[in-house]
């Protein structure tokens, strides 16, 4: 399920919600109004030498090399 950031135009409440579908209608828990989906940042992983990684270990779960375990595999 995707996670989205929402803001209520009625009362100004901001929330992050795990929703079942991209187009799911989300209502404010304070006032009950439909909330608006907000833009959010995303993370990206660079596998280039310019990333500052001195020791890149092979990691099958990362699809190649892993910078000191930053892919979550512990650098193995």
C-alpha positions as CSV (number, residue, x, y, z in Angstrom):
1,X,0.0,0.0,0.0
2,X,1.3,3.5,-0.8
3,X,1.9,6.2,1.8
4,X,0.8,9.7,1.0
5,X,0.8,13.1,2.8
6,X,-2.6,14.8,3.0
7,X,-3.8,18.3,4.2
8,X,-7.3,19.3,5.2
9,X,-8.4,22.6,3.6
10,X,-11.1,23.0,6.2
11,X,-9.1,22.8,9.5
12,X,-5.5,22.7,8.2
13,X,-4.6,19.3,9.7
14,X,-1.8,17.5,8.0
15,X,-1.4,13.7,8.1
16,X,0.6,10.9,6.5
17,X,-1.6,7.9,5.6
18,X,-1.1,4.4,4.3
19,X,-3.9,4.1,1.7
20,X,-5.2,1.0,-0.1
21,X,-5.3,2.7,-3.6
22,X,-3.7,5.7,-5.2
23,X,-7.2,7.3,-5.8
24,X,-8.6,6.5,-2.3
25,X,-10.7,9.3,-0.7
26,X,-9.2,10.3,2.7
27,X,-11.2,12.1,5.3
28,X,-9.8,14.3,8.1
29,X,-10.0,12.7,11.5
30,X,-10.7,16.1,13.2
31,X,-13.5,17.5,11.0
32,X,-14.5,14.8,8.5
33,X,-13.8,16.8,5.4
34,X,-12.1,15.2,2.4
35,X,-8.3,15.8,2.5
36,X,-6.1,16.9,-0.4
37,X,-3.1,14.8,-1.4
38,X,0.2,16.9,-1.0
39,X,3.4,16.6,-3.0
40,X,6.1,14.7,-1.3
41,X,9.8,14.0,-1.6
42,X,11.2,10.7,-2.7
43,X,14.5,8.9,-2.1
44,X,16.9,7.8,-4.9
45,X,20.0,5.7,-4.7
46,X,23.1,6.4,-6.8
47,X,25.4,3.6,-7.7
48,X,28.0,5.7,-9.3
49,X,31.6,6.2,-8.1
50,X,30.8,9.9,-7.5
51,X,28.6,8.9,-4.6
52,X,31.6,8.9,-2.2
53,X,31.5,5.2,-1.5
54,X,35.0,3.8,-1.1
55,X,34.1,0.2,-0.5
56,X,31.2,-1.2,-2.6
57,X,30.2,-4.7,-1.8
58,X,28.1,-6.9,-4.0
59,X,24.5,-7.2,-2.8
60,X,22.0,-9.3,-4.7
61,X,19.0,-7.5,-3.1
62,X,20.3,-4.1,-4.3
63,X,20.8,-5.5,-7.8
64,X,24.5,-5.0,-7.8
65,X,26.8,-3.1,-5.5
66,X,26.0,-1.7,-2.1
67,X,27.7,1.2,-0.4
68,X,28.7,0.0,3.0
69,X,25.4,-1.7,3.7
70,X,23.2,1.4,2.9
71,X,20.9,-0.8,0.8
72,X,19.9,-2.5,4.0
73,X,21.7,-5.8,3.5
74,X,24.5,-5.0,6.0
75,X,27.1,-4.7,3.3
76,X,27.2,-8.4,2.4
